[in-house]
Amino acid sequence: MNKSEQLFGRAKKVLPGGVNSPVRFYDPYPFFATSARGSKLTTADHKTYVDYCMGYGAMVLGHSYSSVIDAVRSQLDNGTLFCVPTDKEIKLAEMICKVVPCAEMVRLVNTGSEATMHAIRLARAHTKKKGVIKFEGGYHGAHDYVLAKAGSGAASMPTSEGVLEEAAAHTAVVPYNDAAALQRAIEKDRGTACVIMEPVLANIGLVLPEKGYLNEVRKITQQNDVVLIFDEVVTGFRLALGGASGFFGVKPDLATFAKALGNGLPIAAIAGRKEIMGELAPAGRVYQASTFAGNPVSVAAATATLETLIEAKNAIYPKMAKTCDSIVDGIKDAISSAQLECSVNSIGSMFQLFFTGEKVKDEASARKANVAMFRKLFDELLKRDIFIPPSQFETCFVSYAHNEDDSDKTVEAYDEALRRVKK
């Protein structure tokens, strides 16, 4: 029995399912990590993997990036939590406002779920309406507002036990990449407060917006006085310095950020128009509070991350995109060589392979992918020291730390693994 198997046996006795987040589990047991540096992750069994999970997108600069670690160490010497304001919170908010197109004001919070929950509350307060529209395949955290799926007729259904049906009843779910469906949903319910969307879907695999789609969404929401929220928990500061909004040139009313903002430290943010953000307490009547919001350790990490991204944006983003493109080109060649029917989506430093010959453009087409074959691919890649997210419906991430050697090794591993999957 190896160390990870032993640890999982212990974990199951005290942690539900043996893990603290369900995406971390896969049969028969997940490996347990002990350290990470750059593009590599090391396990309790002393194996080292090239990592493409990268904290599900958080590690944009790579693991243990020196300037981020130095900033955190420096802050630890001066204290970890004050629960009173610091000048560093102001500096971070100013930096976000400088690079995020919609950001006129910022509220720092702790997690992406927290950010999306309060962004929706803000939109409801601002519009004095209740309805929320989300998109099939979109994920916005594990709170009641957004754990809904399309049901029969106009109804929505909870996707989790314990979620109130009454909460799901106020959430409509429409297909992604279908502007007409969004228009119909808004016309059907004039009580829609907001549309919340991942501008690039990253939790049903990777699904890209079709040309002009985001502009159409922006146009429809503006014409109907509906608040548009971009959930940039994944794409923020990763797809571009200004996130998907900067990448596509579409400005929402509110945007939420997490993951890459802290490069491995827990921090999130809500940003947006001043007239909406100003409704947050204590200036306004929308209540939001948190003991750890804007804590100095996470703020130090986020500030160092953004300083690095701002200073070296002309090197960092092109390098990540080039590495990603090289890997994707190699995977496509391997697919062709293995004579498999697969679809590969990629953008910037993000990519995913689907075991379907159909173009993946929404949740319905993503669900046609063969998940059993993907699981075989995951296992074969793991044997070749490549770690990707275990689920077909996640996304692979390239960091600034990934280099040409990583790319070459990854392409070779995919080539061998895809031949094994076919057998």
C-alpha positions as CSV (number, residue, x, y, z in Angstrom):
1,M,0.0,0.0,0.0
2,N,1.5,3.3,-1.0
3,K,1.4,6.5,1.1
4,S,-1.5,8.2,-0.8
5,E,-3.7,5.0,-0.3
6,Q,-2.9,5.0,3.4
7,L,-3.7,8.7,3.7
8,F,-7.0,8.3,1.9
9,G,-7.9,5.4,4.3
10,R,-7.4,7.8,7.2
11,A,-9.2,10.7,5.4
12,K,-12.4,8.7,4.8
13,K,-12.8,8.3,8.6
14,V,-12.8,12.0,9.3
15,L,-13.6,13.8,5.9
16,P,-16.9,13.1,4.1
17,G,-15.8,11.1,1.0
18,G,-12.2,11.5,2.1
19,V,-11.9,15.0,0.5
20,N,-12.7,18.6,1.2
21,S,-14.0,19.3,-2.3
22,P,-15.7,16.7,-4.5
23,V,-13.6,17.5,-7.6
24,R,-10.6,16.2,-5.8
25,F,-11.8,12.6,-5.7
26,Y,-11.4,10.0,-8.3
27,D,-11.4,6.2,-8.1
28,P,-9.8,4.3,-6.5
29,Y,-8.2,7.2,-4.5
30,P,-6.5,10.5,-5.3
31,F,-2.8,11.1,-4.8
32,F,-1.9,13.4,-1.9
33,A,0.4,16.3,-2.6
34,T,3.3,17.4,-0.4
35,S,4.8,20.3,-2.4
36,A,4.7,22.2,-5.7
37,R,7.1,24.5,-7.5
38,G,6.8,26.1,-10.9
39,S,4.8,23.7,-13.2
40,K,5.4,20.6,-11.1
41,L,3.5,19.0,-8.3
42,T,5.1,16.4,-5.9
43,T,3.2,13.7,-4.1
44,A,3.4,11.9,-0.8
45,D,4.8,8.9,-2.8
46,H,7.6,11.1,-4.1
47,K,6.2,11.2,-7.7
48,T,6.5,14.5,-9.6
49,Y,3.9,15.5,-12.2
50,V,3.7,18.2,-14.8
51,D,0.5,20.0,-13.5
52,Y,-2.3,21.2,-15.7
53,C,-4.8,21.5,-13.0
54,M,-2.9,24.4,-11.5
55,G,-5.3,25.0,-8.7
56,Y,-8.2,24.9,-11.3
57,G,-6.7,27.9,-12.9
58,A,-5.5,29.8,-9.8
59,M,-1.8,29.4,-10.4
60,V,-1.4,31.7,-13.3
61,L,2.3,32.4,-12.5
62,G,3.0,28.9,-11.4
63,H,3.4,27.2,-8.0
64,S,5.5,29.0,-5.3
65,Y,6.2,32.1,-7.5
66,S,9.0,34.0,-5.8
67,S,7.5,37.5,-5.6
68,V,4.2,36.2,-4.3
69,I,5.9,34.0,-1.7
70,D,8.2,36.9,-0.6
71,A,5.2,39.2,-0.2
72,V,3.4,36.7,1.9
73,R,6.5,36.0,4.1
74,S,7.0,39.7,4.6
75,Q,3.4,40.2,5.7
76,L,3.5,37.2,8.1
77,D,6.2,39.1,10.1
78,N,3.7,41.9,10.5
79,G,0.6,40.0,11.4
80,T,-2.1,37.9,9.7
81,L,-5.4,39.5,10.6
82,F,-6.4,42.9,11.9
83,C,-10.1,43.3,11.1
84,V,-9.5,47.0,10.6
85,P,-8.7,48.6,7.2
86,T,-5.1,48.7,5.8
87,D,-3.6,50.9,3.1
88,K,-2.8,47.7,1.2
89,E,-6.5,47.0,0.6
90,I,-6.8,50.4,-1.1
91,K,-3.7,49.8,-3.3
92,L,-5.1,46.4,-4.5
93,A,-8.5,47.9,-5.2
94,E,-6.9,50.7,-7.2
95,M,-4.9,48.2,-9.2
96,I,-8.0,46.2,-10.0
97,C,-9.8,49.4,-11.1
98,K,-6.9,50.3,-13.3
99,V,-6.9,47.0,-15.3
100,V,-10.5,45.8,-15.2
101,P,-12.7,47.6,-17.8
102,C,-15.9,47.7,-15.7
103,A,-14.3,48.3,-12.3
104,E,-15.1,51.7,-10.8
105,M,-15.3,50.3,-7.2
106,V,-14.2,47.0,-5.7
107,R,-15.3,44.9,-2.7
108,L,-12.7,42.3,-1.6
109,V,-14.1,39.0,-0.3
110,N,-12.7,35.5,0.2
111,T,-14.0,33.1,-2.4
112,G,-15.6,33.0,-5.9
113,S,-18.9,31.6,-4.4
114,E,-19.0,34.5,-2.0
115,A,-18.4,37.0,-4.8
116,T,-21.1,35.7,-7.1
117,M,-23.6,35.4,-4.3
118,H,-23.2,39.0,-3.3
119,A,-23.0,40.2,-6.9
120,I,-26.5,38.7,-7.5
121,R,-27.8,40.3,-4.3
122,L,-26.5,43.6,-5.4
123,A,-28.2,43.3,-8.8
124,R,-31.5,42.4,-7.1
125,A,-31.3,45.4,-4.8
126,H,-30.3,47.7,-7.6
127,T,-33.1,46.6,-10.0
128,K,-35.7,45.8,-7.3
129,K,-36.4,42.6,-9.2
130,K,-35.9,38.9,-8.2
131,G,-35.1,36.9,-11.3
132,V,-31.7,35.5,-12.2
133,I,-30.8,34.0,-15.6
134,K,-27.8,31.7,-15.8
135,F,-26.5,29.4,-18.7
136,E,-26.5,25.7,-19.1
137,G,-23.1,24.4,-18.1
138,G,-22.2,27.6,-16.2
139,Y,-21.0,27.2,-12.7
140,H,-21.0,30.1,-10.2
141,G,-20.3,28.5,-6.9
142,A,-22.2,26.3,-4.4
143,H,-24.9,28.6,-3.1
144,D,-28.7,28.4,-3.5
145,Y,-29.0,31.3,-6.1
146,V,-27.1,29.3,-8.8
147,L,-27.4,25.6,-8.0
148,A,-30.3,25.3,-10.5
149,K,-30.8,23.4,-13.7
150,A,-33.4,23.6,-16.4
151,G,-36.5,21.7,-15.6
152,S,-39.8,21.1,-17.3
153,G,-41.5,24.1,-18.9
154,A,-40.5,27.3,-17.4
155,A,-39.4,25.8,-14.1
156,S,-35.9,25.4,-12.8
157,M,-34.9,22.6,-10.5
158,P,-32.2,22.4,-7.7
159,T,-29.1,20.5,-8.6
160,S,-28.3,19.6,-5.0
161,E,-30.2,18.1,-2.0
162,G,-30.9,20.8,0.5
163,V,-31.4,23.7,-2.0
164,L,-34.8,25.2,-1.6
165,E,-37.1,24.8,-4.6
166,E,-38.3,28.3,-4.0
167,A,-34.7,29.6,-4.6
168,A,-34.4,27.6,-7.8
169,A,-37.8,28.9,-8.9
170,H,-36.3,32.4,-9.3
171,T,-33.5,31.2,-11.5
172,A,-34.0,30.5,-15.2
173,V,-31.5,28.5,-17.2
174,V,-30.9,29.1,-20.9
175,P,-28.5,27.6,-23.5
176,Y,-25.1,29.2,-23.9
177,N,-24.2,30.6,-27.4
178,D,-27.9,31.2,-28.1
179,A,-28.7,34.9,-27.9
180,A,-32.3,34.3,-29.1
181,A,-33.0,32.0,-26.1
182,L,-31.8,34.7,-23.7
183,Q,-34.0,37.3,-25.4
184,R,-37.0,35.0,-25.1
185,A,-36.3,34.3,-21.4
186,I,-36.1,38.0,-20.5
187,E,-39.2,38.8,-22.5
188,K,-41.0,36.0,-20.7
189,D,-40.1,37.2,-17.2
190,R,-39.9,41.0,-16.8
191,G,-38.8,40.4,-13.3
192,T,-35.3,39.5,-14.3
193,A,-32.7,41.3,-12.2
194,C,-29.5,40.0,-13.7
195,V,-27.9,37.7,-16.1
196,I,-24.8,35.9,-14.7
197,M,-22.4,34.1,-17.0
198,E,-19.0,32.7,-17.4
199,P,-18.0,34.6,-20.6
200,V,-16.0,31.5,-21.4
201,L,-17.5,28.3,-19.9
202,A,-14.8,26.4,-17.9
203,N,-16.8,24.1,-15.8
204,I,-18.4,21.9,-18.5
205,G,-15.0,21.5,-20.1
206,L,-13.9,24.5,-22.0
207,V,-16.5,26.1,-24.3
208,L,-15.9,29.4,-26.2
209,P,-18.3,32.1,-27.0
210,E,-19.1,32.2,-30.7
211,K,-18.3,35.4,-32.7
212,G,-20.4,38.3,-31.6
213,Y,-22.3,36.3,-28.9
214,L,-21.0,38.3,-25.9
215,N,-21.8,41.6,-27.7
216,E,-25.4,40.3,-28.3
217,V,-25.7,39.4,-24.6
218,R,-24.5,42.9,-23.6
219,K,-27.0,44.5,-26.0
220,I,-30.0,42.4,-24.8
221,T,-29.3,43.1,-21.2
222,Q,-28.9,46.8,-21.7
223,Q,-32.1,47.1,-23.8
224,N,-34.0,45.4,-21.0
225,D,-32.4,47.1,-18.0
226,V,-31.0,43.8,-16.7
227,V,-27.7,43.8,-14.8
228,L,-25.0,41.8,-16.6
229,I,-22.6,40.0,-14.3
230,F,-19.4,38.4,-15.8
231,D,-18.3,35.6,-13.6
232,E,-14.5,35.8,-14.2
233,V,-13.5,33.6,-11.3
234,V,-11.7,31.5,-13.8
235,T,-10.9,33.9,-16.7
236,G,-10.0,37.0,-14.6
237,F,-6.3,38.0,-14.9
238,R,-5.8,34.7,-16.8
239,L,-7.3,35.2,-20.2
240,A,-5.8,38.7,-20.2
241,L,-4.9,41.3,-17.7
242,G,-8.4,42.7,-18.0
243,G,-9.9,39.2,-18.0
244,A,-12.5,38.1,-20.6
245,S,-13.9,41.6,-20.6
246,G,-10.6,43.0,-21.8
247,F,-10.0,40.1,-24.1
248,F,-13.3,40.4,-25.9
249,G,-13.9,44.1,-25.5
250,V,-17.3,43.7,-23.7
251,K,-18.0,45.5,-20.5
252,P,-20.5,44.0,-18.0
253,D,-22.1,46.0,-15.1
254,L,-20.4,43.8,-12.5
255,A,-17.7,41.2,-12.5
256,T,-16.4,38.7,-10.0
257,F,-12.9,37.5,-9.6
258,A,-11.0,34.9,-7.6
259,K,-8.5,32.1,-8.5
260,A,-5.7,33.8,-10.4
261,L,-6.1,37.0,-8.4
262,G,-4.2,35.5,-5.5
263,N,-2.0,33.0,-7.3
264,G,-2.7,30.4,-4.7
265,L,-4.0,32.4,-1.8
266,P,-7.7,32.7,-1.0
267,I,-9.1,36.0,-2.1
268,A,-11.9,37.2,-4.4
269,A,-13.4,40.4,-5.5
270,I,-16.6,42.0,-6.8
271,A,-16.0,44.9,-9.2
272,G,-18.3,47.1,-11.2
273,R,-20.2,50.3,-11.8
274,K,-20.0,52.8,-8.9
275,E,-23.8,53.3,-8.8
276,I,-24.3,49.6,-8.2
277,M,-21.3,49.0,-6.0
278,G,-22.2,52.0,-3.8
279,E,-25.2,50.1,-2.6
280,L,-23.1,47.8,-0.5
281,A,-23.1,48.4,3.3
282,P,-22.1,50.6,5.0
283,A,-22.6,53.1,2.2
284,G,-25.8,51.4,1.1
285,R,-28.4,48.9,2.3
286,V,-27.1,45.7,0.7
287,Y,-25.5,43.8,3.5
288,Q,-22.2,41.9,3.0
289,A,-19.6,41.3,5.7
290,S,-16.7,38.9,6.4
291,T,-14.1,38.6,9.1
292,F,-11.4,37.6,6.6
293,A,-12.3,39.9,3.7
294,G,-9.2,41.9,2.7
295,N,-7.0,40.0,5.1
296,P,-3.4,41.3,4.8
297,V,-1.8,37.9,3.8
298,S,-4.1,37.3,0.9
299,V,-4.0,41.0,-0.1
300,A,-0.2,40.8,-0.1
301,A,-0.3,37.8,-2.5
302,A,-2.8,39.4,-4.8
303,T,-0.9,42.7,-4.9
304,A,2.3,40.9,-5.8
305,T,0.5,38.8,-8.4
306,L,-1.0,41.9,-10.1
307,E,2.2,43.8,-9.9
308,T,3.9,41.0,-11.8
309,L,1.2,40.6,-14.3
310,I,1.1,44.4,-15.0
311,E,4.8,44.8,-15.2
312,A,5.4,41.8,-17.5
313,K,2.1,41.4,-19.3
314,N,3.7,41.6,-22.7
315,A,5.9,38.6,-21.9
316,I,3.6,36.5,-19.6
317,Y,0.4,36.3,-21.7
318,P,2.1,35.6,-25.0
319,K,4.3,33.0,-23.5
320,M,1.4,31.1,-21.9
321,A,-0.6,31.3,-25.1
322,K,2.4,30.1,-27.2
323,T,2.9,27.1,-24.8
324,C,-0.8,26.3,-24.8
325,D,-1.0,26.5,-28.7
326,S,2.1,24.2,-28.9
327,I,0.4,21.6,-26.7
328,V,-2.9,21.8,-28.5
329,D,-1.3,21.5,-31.9
330,G,0.5,18.4,-30.7
331,I,-2.6,16.9,-29.2
332,K,-4.5,17.4,-32.5
333,D,-1.7,15.7,-34.4
334,A,-1.9,12.8,-31.9
335,I,-5.6,12.5,-32.3
336,S,-5.2,12.4,-36.1
337,S,-2.4,9.8,-35.8
338,A,-4.5,7.6,-33.5
339,Q,-7.6,8.1,-35.8
340,L,-9.8,9.1,-33.0
341,E,-12.9,11.3,-33.1
342,C,-12.2,14.1,-30.7
343,S,-12.8,17.9,-30.4
344,V,-10.3,20.2,-28.8
345,N,-11.2,23.7,-27.6
346,S,-8.6,26.2,-26.5
347,I,-8.2,29.9,-25.8
348,G,-5.2,31.8,-24.2
349,S,-3.7,29.5,-21.6
350,M,-6.7,27.1,-21.4
351,F,-7.5,23.9,-23.3
352,Q,-9.6,20.7,-23.2
353,L,-10.0,17.6,-25.3
354,F,-13.5,16.1,-25.7
355,F,-14.1,12.5,-26.9
356,T,-16.7,13.5,-29.4
357,G,-16.4,14.3,-33.1
358,E,-19.0,17.0,-32.8
359,K,-18.0,20.7,-32.2
360,V,-18.4,21.5,-28.6
361,K,-20.2,24.8,-28.3
362,D,-22.6,24.4,-25.4
363,E,-23.5,22.0,-22.6
364,A,-25.6,19.8,-24.8
365,S,-22.7,19.1,-27.2
366,A,-20.2,18.7,-24.3
367,R,-22.4,16.1,-22.7
368,K,-22.1,13.9,-25.8
369,A,-18.4,13.4,-25.0
370,N,-17.4,9.9,-23.9
371,V,-16.5,10.3,-20.3
372,A,-15.2,6.7,-19.9
373,M,-12.6,7.3,-22.6
374,F,-11.6,10.5,-20.9
375,R,-11.1,8.7,-17.6
376,K,-8.8,6.2,-19.5
377,L,-6.9,9.2,-20.9
378,F,-6.5,10.6,-17.4
379,D,-5.1,7.3,-16.1
380,E,-2.7,6.9,-19.0
381,L,-1.4,10.5,-18.6
382,L,-0.9,10.0,-14.9
383,K,1.2,7.0,-15.7
384,R,3.4,9.3,-17.8
385,D,3.7,11.9,-15.1
386,I,1.1,14.4,-16.5
387,F,-1.6,15.5,-14.2
388,I,-4.8,17.0,-15.7
389,P,-8.1,17.5,-13.9
390,P,-9.8,14.1,-13.6
391,S,-13.1,15.1,-15.1
392,Q,-14.0,15.6,-18.7
393,F,-16.0,18.6,-17.6
394,E,-13.1,20.6,-16.2
395,T,-10.4,22.6,-18.0
396,C,-6.7,22.3,-18.3
397,F,-4.5,25.3,-17.5
398,V,-1.1,26.4,-18.6
399,S,0.9,28.7,-16.3
400,Y,3.8,31.2,-16.9
401,A,6.0,28.5,-15.3
402,H,5.4,25.9,-18.0
403,N,8.2,25.7,-20.5
404,E,9.1,24.1,-23.8
405,D,10.3,20.9,-22.1
406,D,7.0,20.6,-20.3
407,S,5.2,21.1,-23.6
408,D,7.3,18.4,-25.4
409,K,6.8,15.9,-22.6
410,T,3.1,16.6,-22.5
411,V,2.6,16.1,-26.3
412,E,4.5,12.9,-26.2
413,A,2.4,11.7,-23.2
414,Y,-0.8,12.5,-25.0
415,D,0.4,10.8,-28.1
416,E,1.1,7.6,-26.2
417,A,-2.0,7.8,-24.0
418,L,-4.4,8.4,-26.9
419,R,-3.1,5.2,-28.6
420,R,-3.7,3.3,-25.5
421,V,-7.1,4.7,-25.0
422,K,-8.2,3.5,-28.5
423,K,-7.2,-0.1,-27.7
